[in-house]
Amino acid sequence: MSPTVPPDRGGVPTGQRAGAALAVFGVLLFVTSLALGAALAPDVGAADDGESRQTLVGSQGGGPGLHEHGSVYLLDGRETAWRTGDTDSYFDVTMLGNGSVMAGFMDSGYEDCAPYESPCTHTGFRIIDPNDDSVADPEIEYEYSFPVRSRANSEVHDVELLDSGEFLVSDMEHERIFTVKNGEITWQWNASSYYDAPDDPTRTDWLHINDVDVVGEDRYLVSVRNAHQLVIVERGEGVVEVINEGDGGTGSTEGDPTLLRQQHNPQWLGDGNVLVADSHNDRIVELERTESGDWEVAWEIYAAEGVNFNWPRDADRLPNGNTLITDSLNQRIVEVNRSGETVWSYGTPRVPYEAERLPAGETVGGVSYADETDDTTSIGDEQSVPVLSFLLMIFQTGLQTPFWFTEAHVAVTLVSLVCVLLGVGLVGRDRLRG
């Protein structure tokens, strides 16, 4: 005969009473942590030094996988001058000399899908006419796109207009960079010519080539995200330099993830200096080439406005010497000076991918902080626990949790969930025994 659980004074078994208390404690712990986080959160997105600014933003959007409600918009100060949307995601944005905007994009619902089934997703770039008429919506003047296997990790994140009239494109579906003119590909560099490739790059997130910039005549700076490397590709020659080369020295091995880890949008400041959004190290870093040819940190910043960066994906050194940072999962754009002081900030309505300060946009060449000191300058501290940091990214990409939802909240959420599950389990066990 199985033992019975003695009832408490009110006739409720002790196990059920303990289980209910444990579940209530878990709920209260979770709610309290959220309430305290919101109440104690610093004020972000409100810094302003009174200077007039225009900022062009490419917004990846929101929703699961961040592939909903993508848009491009122009901020005049903090006011939205115009916005175009109705696209799954937009990425890198550039204002052209005639006032049109060039943007990488990804969108679903296309019928032209070979070799994939219809309907499918396309990626590529668009030229957008903002329209001088404030009543009219921005119009898509031109689109170059091609079908991809899935919406995840197959996008064109960056496009540049060359003096030749060609468009230079980064392509993670086929892991390459290529140029196109009048709808025809005129040149391409395949990463498989340098890296050890899988049988079919379209079936796996192999290298995630997410950015390409012109840094000289026929020389292109390429961000190879999953290898934690930047490579300089020379047209007709292939790879001529690797930043964060790794131990193998052949390009087949990954770089040191403490120097760069799944980075985005590097800016070439000059021969020997590059500014990088070091995304999975949650910092912005300026790297400097040493006399030995290695690269080391000259300046780094982990936080602004009292809030640590969370998956920052763009950093531009502005003509005034400040740095414009797109802090994606914190849904904000901040401008900081060399000492890390925030001089301007803006809380974005959804997850931004990239921002450019007009009229200059992202330049090739710029002020290097390494020129001002021989010592490394580090602003803020790295404060992440690998497992919790990974889970936090899942929370923020899937649920778009607020910026004050930190790794501590992830830990409390896990503890609260365990308490609730144990409590419910105790209650259920006693009821079955009864």
C-alpha positions in Angstrom: 0.0 0.0 0.0 1.5 3.4 -1.0 1.8 5.9 1.8 -0.7 8.7 1.9 0.3 12.4 2.2 -1.0 13.8 5.4 -3.3 16.8 5.0 -2.5 20.1 6.5 -4.8 22.0 8.9 -7.1 23.1 6.1 -7.4 19.6 4.6 -5.0 20.3 1.7 -2.1 17.9 1.4 1.3 19.3 2.3 2.7 18.6 -1.1 0.0 20.6 -2.8 0.4 23.5 -0.4 4.2 23.5 -0.9 3.8 23.2 -4.7 1.4 26.1 -4.9 3.7 28.3 -2.8 6.7 27.4 -5.0 4.7 28.2 -8.2 3.5 31.5 -6.8 7.0 32.4 -5.7 8.3 31.7 -9.2 5.7 34.0 -10.7 6.3 36.8 -8.1 10.1 36.5 -8.7 9.6 36.9 -12.4 7.2 39.8 -12.2 9.3 41.6 -9.5 12.4 41.3 -11.7 10.6 42.9 -14.6 9.1 45.6 -12.5 12.5 46.5 -11.0 14.2 46.4 -14.4 11.7 48.8 -15.9 11.8 51.1 -12.9 15.6 51.3 -12.6 16.3 51.5 -16.4 18.4 54.4 -17.4 17.0 57.0 -19.8 18.2 56.1 -23.3 17.5 57.6 -26.7 17.1 61.1 -25.5 20.7 62.6 -25.6 20.9 65.7 -27.7 23.5 68.5 -28.0 21.3 70.8 -30.0 23.1 70.2 -33.3 21.0 69.6 -36.4 21.3 66.1 -37.8 19.9 63.9 -40.6 20.3 60.2 -40.2 19.4 57.5 -42.8 18.3 54.2 -41.2 18.0 50.7 -42.7 15.7 48.7 -40.4 15.7 44.9 -40.4 12.3 45.0 -38.7 11.0 42.7 -36.0 9.1 39.5 -35.3 10.6 36.0 -35.2 14.0 36.0 -37.0 13.7 39.8 -37.4 12.1 39.4 -40.9 8.9 41.4 -40.6 8.2 45.1 -41.0 11.5 46.1 -42.6 11.8 49.7 -43.6 14.1 52.6 -44.7 13.6 56.0 -43.2 15.2 59.4 -42.8 15.4 61.1 -39.5 15.5 64.9 -39.4 16.7 65.2 -35.8 14.2 62.8 -34.2 11.4 63.4 -36.6 10.8 61.0 -39.4 11.0 62.9 -42.7 9.9 59.9 -44.8 9.7 56.1 -44.5 9.2 53.2 -46.9 8.1 49.8 -45.7 6.0 46.8 -46.7 9.2 44.6 -47.0 10.4 41.8 -44.8 13.8 43.4 -44.1 16.1 46.2 -45.3 19.8 46.3 -44.4 22.6 48.6 -45.6 21.5 52.0 -46.9 23.3 54.6 -48.9 22.0 58.0 -50.2 23.2 58.5 -53.8 24.2 61.9 -55.3 20.8 62.4 -56.9 19.0 62.0 -53.5 17.8 58.4 -54.2 18.5 55.7 -51.6 20.2 52.4 -52.4 19.4 49.6 -50.0 20.0 45.8 -49.6 16.7 44.0 -48.9 15.0 40.6 -48.5 11.3 40.0 -49.2 9.0 37.0 -49.7 6.1 36.3 -52.0 7.9 36.2 -55.4 6.7 33.9 -58.2 10.0 33.8 -60.2 11.8 31.2 -58.1 13.8 28.7 -60.1 15.5 26.6 -59.0 13.3 26.8 -55.8 9.6 26.2 -55.4 7.1 29.1 -55.9 6.4 31.3 -54.0 9.8 32.1 -52.6 12.0 34.8 -51.1 14.2 37.1 -53.1 17.1 39.2 -51.9 19.2 41.9 -53.7 19.1 45.7 -53.7 16.7 48.4 -54.5 17.0 52.1 -55.6 14.3 54.1 -53.7 13.0 57.5 -54.6 12.0 59.3 -51.4 9.9 61.8 -53.4 10.1 65.6 -52.8 6.3 65.6 -52.4 5.7 65.0 -48.7 2.2 63.5 -49.5 3.5 60.8 -51.8 5.1 57.6 -50.5 8.7 56.7 -51.5 8.8 54.7 -54.7 11.0 51.8 -55.8 12.8 53.0 -58.9 14.8 49.9 -59.6 15.3 46.4 -58.2 17.9 43.7 -58.8 17.1 40.5 -57.0 17.4 36.7 -57.2 15.6 33.8 -55.4 17.1 32.2 -52.3 16.5 28.9 -50.6 15.2 30.4 -47.3 14.7 33.7 -45.5 17.4 32.8 -42.9 21.0 33.8 -43.4 20.7 34.2 -47.2 20.4 37.9 -47.6 22.2 40.6 -49.5 23.2 42.9 -46.7 25.4 45.4 -48.6 25.6 47.0 -52.0 28.0 49.8 -53.3 27.8 51.8 -56.5 31.1 51.8 -58.4 32.5 54.6 -60.6 32.1 52.2 -63.5 28.4 52.1 -63.0 28.5 48.6 -61.7 26.9 47.6 -58.4 29.2 45.7 -56.0 27.1 43.2 -53.9 27.8 40.9 -51.0 25.9 37.7 -51.2 25.5 35.2 -48.4 23.4 32.7 -50.3 26.3 31.7 -52.5 29.0 33.2 -50.3 30.6 35.6 -52.8 30.9 39.2 -53.8 30.0 40.2 -57.3 29.4 43.2 -59.6 26.4 43.6 -61.7 25.5 46.1 -64.5 22.3 46.3 -66.5 21.1 43.1 -64.7 24.2 41.1 -65.8 27.0 39.9 -63.5 30.3 41.3 -64.7 32.7 39.9 -62.1 32.6 37.8 -59.0 34.9 36.4 -56.2 33.7 33.1 -54.7 34.8 32.5 -51.1 35.3 28.9 -52.0 38.5 30.0 -53.9 40.1 30.8 -50.5 38.1 29.0 -47.8 37.3 25.3 -47.5 33.7 25.1 -48.8 30.8 22.7 -48.1 29.2 20.9 -51.0 26.4 23.4 -51.2 26.7 26.8 -49.5 23.0 27.5 -50.0 22.1 24.7 -47.5 24.1 26.0 -44.5 25.1 29.3 -43.0 28.7 28.7 -43.9 30.6 32.1 -43.9 27.8 34.7 -43.8 29.5 37.3 -46.0 27.7 40.4 -44.8 29.6 43.5 -46.0 31.8 44.8 -48.8 33.4 48.2 -49.2 35.6 49.8 -51.8 39.0 50.7 -50.1 41.1 51.3 -53.2 41.1 50.8 -57.0 39.7 47.3 -57.5 40.3 46.6 -53.8 37.4 45.5 -51.6 37.1 45.0 -47.9 34.9 42.0 -47.2 33.4 40.9 -43.8 33.5 37.1 -43.5 31.3 37.0 -40.4 31.4 33.3 -39.4 35.2 33.1 -39.8 35.6 36.2 -37.6 37.7 37.8 -40.3 38.0 40.7 -42.7 39.7 40.1 -46.0 40.8 42.5 -48.7 40.0 41.1 -52.1 41.8 42.6 -55.2 40.0 42.2 -58.5 42.0 39.8 -60.6 44.2 38.7 -57.7 41.9 37.4 -55.0 42.6 37.7 -51.2 45.7 39.9 -50.6 45.3 40.5 -46.9 43.5 38.9 -43.9 42.6 40.8 -40.7 42.5 38.3 -37.8 44.1 35.6 -39.9 44.1 32.8 -37.3 46.8 30.2 -36.6 46.6 28.4 -40.0 47.5 31.4 -42.1 45.7 29.9 -45.1 42.2 31.4 -44.6 40.8 27.9 -43.9 41.0 28.4 -40.2 38.9 30.9 -38.1 40.3 34.0 -36.7 40.7 34.8 -32.9 37.1 35.4 -31.6 38.5 37.6 -28.8 39.7 40.1 -31.5 36.6 39.8 -33.7 33.5 37.7 -33.3 30.9 37.6 -36.0 31.4 41.2 -36.9 29.4 43.6 -39.2 30.0 46.7 -41.3 33.7 47.4 -41.0 34.8 50.9 -42.0 38.3 51.4 -43.5 39.8 54.4 -41.8 43.0 54.3 -43.7 46.0 52.1 -44.4 46.4 50.2 -41.1 43.2 51.2 -39.2 39.7 49.8 -39.4 36.6 50.5 -37.3 34.4 47.4 -36.7 31.0 46.6 -35.1 32.3 43.6 -33.2 28.8 42.2 -32.8 29.0 39.1 -30.8 31.6 40.6 -28.5 29.0 43.4 -27.9 31.4 46.2 -28.6 32.7 48.7 -31.2 36.4 48.3 -31.8 39.1 50.2 -33.8 41.9 47.9 -34.9 45.4 49.0 -35.8 48.0 47.1 -37.9 51.3 46.7 -36.0 54.7 46.9 -37.4 54.8 43.1 -37.4 51.7 43.0 -39.6 49.4 41.8 -36.9 46.2 43.6 -35.8 45.5 44.8 -32.3 42.9 46.9 -30.4 43.5 50.6 -30.4 40.1 51.7 -29.0 37.0 49.9 -27.9 33.7 50.8 -26.3 31.2 48.4 -24.7 28.4 50.7 -23.5 26.7 54.1 -24.0 24.1 55.9 -21.9 24.8 53.5 -19.0 23.6 50.5 -21.1 25.9 47.8 -22.5 25.7 47.3 -26.3 23.7 44.3 -27.4 24.6 43.0 -30.9 25.8 46.3 -32.4 26.0 46.0 -36.2 27.3 49.3 -37.5 29.8 51.9 -36.5 30.8 54.9 -38.6 33.6 57.4 -37.8 32.0 60.7 -38.7 33.8 63.7 -40.2 33.5 65.5 -36.8 35.5 62.7 -35.2 32.6 61.2 -33.3 31.3 57.6 -33.8 27.8 56.7 -34.9 26.7 53.3 -33.6 23.7 51.2 -34.5 22.9 49.1 -31.4 20.6 46.6 -32.9 19.0 44.6 -30.1 18.8 47.6 -27.8 16.9 49.3 -30.6 18.8 52.6 -30.6 21.3 54.7 -32.5 23.9 56.6 -30.5 26.6 59.1 -31.4 29.6 59.1 -29.0 32.8 61.1 -28.8 36.2 59.6 -28.3 35.8 59.5 -24.5 32.6 57.5 -24.8 30.2 60.4 -23.9 26.9 60.2 -25.8 26.2 63.4 -27.6 23.0 62.2 -29.5 20.8 59.2 -29.4 17.5 57.9 -30.7 15.4 54.9 -29.7 14.2 53.2 -32.9 10.7 51.7 -33.3 12.1 48.4 -34.4 15.5 46.6 -34.8 17.9 48.8 -36.9 20.6 47.2 -39.1 22.6 50.2 -40.2 22.5 54.0 -39.9 24.3 56.7 -42.0 24.8 60.3 -41.1 24.1 62.6 -44.0 25.4 64.2 -46.1 28.7 62.3 -45.9 27.4 58.8 -45.2 30.0 56.1 -44.5 33.3 57.3 -45.8 36.4 55.5 -46.8 39.1 57.1 -44.6 38.4 58.9 -41.4 39.7 60.1 -38.1 41.7 57.4 -36.3 41.6 57.4 -32.5 44.9 55.4 -32.6 46.6 58.5 -33.9 45.9 60.3 -30.6 47.5 57.9 -28.2 49.9 55.0 -28.0 47.8 53.2 -25.4 44.7 51.2 -25.9 41.5 53.0 -24.8 38.7 50.7 -23.4 35.4 52.3 -22.4 33.1 50.1 -20.3 33.6 46.5 -19.5 32.7 43.2 -21.1 30.0 41.8 -18.9 28.6 38.7 -20.4 28.1 35.0 -19.5 28.3 32.9 -22.7 25.2 30.8 -22.1 23.1 33.6 -20.8 24.3 35.9 -23.5 23.2 33.4 -26.1 19.8 32.9 -24.5 19.4 36.7 -24.2 19.9 37.0 -28.0 17.2 34.4 -28.5 14.8 36.4 -26.2 15.5 39.6 -28.0 15.4 38.4 -31.6 12.3 36.3 -31.0 10.4 38.5 -28.5 12.0 41.9 -29.0 12.4 42.3 -25.2 13.2 45.9 -24.0 16.8 47.1 -23.7 16.8 46.8 -19.9 16.1 43.0 -20.1 19.6 41.8 -19.4 21.4 38.5 -18.7 20.3 38.8 -15.1 16.7 38.8 -16.2 17.4 35.7 -18.3 18.8 34.0 -15.2 15.8 35.0 -13.1 13.4 33.9 -15.8 15.0 30.4 -15.8 14.9 30.2 -12.0 11.2 31.3 -12.0 10.4 28.8 -14.7 12.0 26.0 -12.7 10.1 27.1 -9.6 6.7 27.1 -11.4 7.3 23.8 -13.1 8.4 22.1 -9.8 5.4 23.7 -8.0 3.0 22.5 -10.6 4.6 19.1 -10.5 4.2 18.8 -6.8 0.6 19.8 -7.0 -0.1 17.3 -9.8 1.7 14.5 -8.0 -0.3 14.9 -4.8 -3.6 15.1 -6.7 -2.8 11.8 -8.5 -1.9 10.2 -5.2 -5.1 11.4 -3.7 
